[in-house]
Amino acid sequence: MSSDADALERHIGHDEFDPVGTLALIGIYFLILLLMWLFMYFVEFLGNDLTVVGMI
């Protein structure tokens, strides 16, 4: 049984490793940040006056 486990083990070198999942997570995170920025810019800021300067 241990020989079957050794046969299934595969070593991946540094050049063969392709982090597609990590790249996908970074892309999704960037897309969420972009959508949040677009919402804040076009909905919150352009629709209202300046609040920090207008308070005083």
C-alpha positions, 0 to 999 in steps of 0.5 A: 500500500505504501508503494501506491502512495509513493507512485502517486506522489509527484514533485513539481519544480519551480518552473512548472508551477503555474499559480492560476488560482492565485491570479484569479483571486487577485483579479477578482479582488481587483474587480471588486475594488474597481466596482467599489471605486466606481460606485463611490465616485459616480454615486456618492461624490458626483451627486453631492457637494463637498461635505468636508469643506461645506461643514465649516 
